[in-house]
Amino acid sequence: MDVLPLALDVRRHDDVAAAAVRVRAWKGHIDILINNAGGGIPGRPTDILQRAPEDIEALIGINLTGALFCCQEVGRIMVEQRRGKIINIASIAGLVGRDRGMYHRTGLAQQPVDYAAAKAGVIGLTLDMAAYLAPFGVYVNCISPGGFERGQPQAFVQAYSERTALGRMGRDGIDIKAAALFLASAASDYVTGHNLVLDGGFVLWH
Ligand SMILES: NC(=O)c1ccc[n+]([C@@H]2O[C@H](COP(=O)([O-])OP(=O)(O)OC[C@H]3O[C@@H](n4cnc5c(N)ncnc54)[C@H](O)[C@@H]3O)[C@@H](O)[C@H]2O)c1
């Protein structure tokens, strides 16, 4: 498989625009965009009442503005091509409020409110971008994962699993792949503006 490695900061519009041009020049077209960059900023206070404004802006820049810039610049190319599939990675944080007790009790830093705001924004941008791009043959969908197991304290994994209908956290490197493949492929050619919630049924109980 050919790979074109490029370094960019998705918060910087110039970086994103330059990367989109380079990727298109590589093979002459762009078929799929997955906006996966995101997450929190480790080591910073996450309680909204103690949170630094610059941390809020940085997190929203990575998780929301970056996705919007990538949709804009790659979307422009896909419109010219009259085809393309965009997949945004949101989160169930954009759908439901958080039980912070589970984080406090198990010693894990809580997710900040700005993360929820950014991911709800990603879901919103998916809907409207899908509406905008549909006439051009360009699809926009998103995936909202629940918590994936990745070295969290065992007490947290257990508490989270007990609150999830399927009784476990997501498996890293396994549970998201088929959903991404579905939304990237012709199998989803009648699906746009969809938010595929991939959380083992976590939000069912909340
Ligand atoms: N892990 C989970 O449980 C979980 C749950 C729900 C949603 N998500 C979302 O899934 C996506 C992937 O999460 P992950 O847990 O694999 O995170 P991760 O931290 O392992 O990966 C995030 C990637 O984003 C990149 N990144 C960060 N800031 C960037 C910037 N400014 N410009 C370009 N790249 C940047 C990082 O280099 C990293 O490769 C994120 O959008 C996250 O919010 C994760």
The ligand as an SDF file (V2000), in Angstrom:
LIG
                    3D

 44 48  0  0  0  0  0  0  0  0999 V2000
  -10.5290    6.8270   22.4860 N   0  0  0  0  0  0  0  0  0  0  0  0
  -11.8400    6.9720   22.7540 C   0  0  0  0  0  0  0  0  0  0  0  0
  -12.3660    6.3300   23.6630 O   0  0  0  0  0  0  0  0  0  0  0  0
  -12.6830    7.9090   21.9280 C   0  0  0  0  0  0  0  0  0  0  0  0
  -14.0680    7.9560   22.1810 C   0  0  0  0  0  0  0  0  0  0  0  0
  -14.8580    8.8060   21.4280 C   0  0  0  0  0  0  0  0  0  0  0  0
  -14.2960    9.5800   20.4290 C   0  0  0  0  0  0  0  0  0  0  0  0
  -12.9480    9.5320   20.2110 N   0  0  0  0  0  0  0  0  0  0  0  0
  -12.4090   10.3620   19.1320 C   0  0  0  0  0  0  0  0  0  0  0  0
  -11.7380    9.5130   18.2210 O   0  0  0  0  0  0  0  0  0  0  0  0
  -10.6550   10.2160   17.6100 C   0  0  0  0  0  0  0  0  0  0  0  0
   -9.3690    9.4330   17.8250 C   0  0  0  0  0  0  0  0  0  0  0  0
   -9.1910    9.3020   19.2190 O   0  0  0  0  0  0  0  0  0  0  0  0
   -7.9990    8.4760   19.8640 P   0  0  0  0  0  0  0  0  0  0  0  0
   -8.4630    8.0890   21.2210 O   0  0  0  0  0  0  0  0  0  0  0  0
   -7.5120    7.4360   18.9160 O   0  0  0  0  0  0  0  0  0  0  0  0
   -6.9650    9.6590   20.0510 O   0  0  0  0  0  0  0  0  0  0  0  0
   -5.3860    9.7010   19.8890 P   0  0  0  0  0  0  0  0  0  0  0  0
   -4.9230   10.7530   20.8420 O   0  0  0  0  0  0  0  0  0  0  0  0
   -4.7800    8.3390   19.9840 O   0  0  0  0  0  0  0  0  0  0  0  0
   -5.2420   10.2070   18.4100 O   0  0  0  0  0  0  0  0  0  0  0  0
   -5.5570   11.5180   18.0750 C   0  0  0  0  0  0  0  0  0  0  0  0
   -4.6470   11.9170   16.9200 C   0  0  0  0  0  0  0  0  0  0  0  0
   -4.9440   13.2930   16.6100 O   0  0  0  0  0  0  0  0  0  0  0  0
   -3.7080   13.9130   16.3180 C   0  0  0  0  0  0  0  0  0  0  0  0
   -3.8150   15.3500   16.5580 N   0  0  0  0  0  0  0  0  0  0  0  0
   -4.0070   15.9870   17.7390 C   0  0  0  0  0  0  0  0  0  0  0  0
   -4.0190   17.3240   17.5570 N   0  0  0  0  0  0  0  0  0  0  0  0
   -3.8130   17.5260   16.2220 C   0  0  0  0  0  0  0  0  0  0  0  0
   -3.7070   18.6940   15.4200 C   0  0  0  0  0  0  0  0  0  0  0  0
   -3.8440   19.9270   15.9430 N   0  0  0  0  0  0  0  0  0  0  0  0
   -3.4870   18.5410   14.0810 N   0  0  0  0  0  0  0  0  0  0  0  0
   -3.3670   17.3080   13.5560 C   0  0  0  0  0  0  0  0  0  0  0  0
   -3.4570   16.1540   14.2670 N   0  0  0  0  0  0  0  0  0  0  0  0
   -3.6820   16.2810   15.5950 C   0  0  0  0  0  0  0  0  0  0  0  0
   -2.6880   13.2680   17.2690 C   0  0  0  0  0  0  0  0  0  0  0  0
   -1.3870   13.4150   16.7580 O   0  0  0  0  0  0  0  0  0  0  0  0
   -3.1480   11.8080   17.2440 C   0  0  0  0  0  0  0  0  0  0  0  0
   -2.5080   11.0940   16.2210 O   0  0  0  0  0  0  0  0  0  0  0  0
  -10.6400   11.6010   18.2500 C   0  0  0  0  0  0  0  0  0  0  0  0
  -11.3370   12.5060   17.4260 O   0  0  0  0  0  0  0  0  0  0  0  0
  -11.3770   11.3740   19.5670 C   0  0  0  0  0  0  0  0  0  0  0  0
  -11.9390   12.5750   20.0520 O   0  0  0  0  0  0  0  0  0  0  0  0
  -12.1330    8.7140   20.9250 C   0  0  0  0  0  0  0  0  0  0  0  0
  1  2  1  0
  2  3  2  0
  2  4  1  0
  4  5  1  0
  4 44  2  0
  5  6  2  0
  6  7  1  0
  7  8  2  0
  8  9  1  0
  8 44  1  0
  9 10  1  0
  9 42  1  0
 10 11  1  0
 11 12  1  0
 11 40  1  0
 12 13  1  0
 13 14  1  0
 14 15  2  0
 14 16  1  0
 14 17  1  0
 17 18  1  0
 18 19  2  0
 18 20  1  0
 18 21  1  0
 21 22  1  0
 22 23  1  0
 23 24  1  0
 23 38  1  0
 24 25  1  0
 25 26  1  0
 25 36  1  0
 26 27  1  0
 26 35  1  0
 27 28  2  0
 28 29  1  0
 29 30  1  0
 29 35  2  0
 30 31  1  0
 30 32  2  0
 32 33  1  0
 33 34  2  0
 34 35  1  0
 36 37  1  0
 36 38  1  0
 38 39  1  0
 40 41  1  0
 40 42  1  0
 42 43  1  0
M  CHG  2   8   1  16  -1
M  END
$$$$
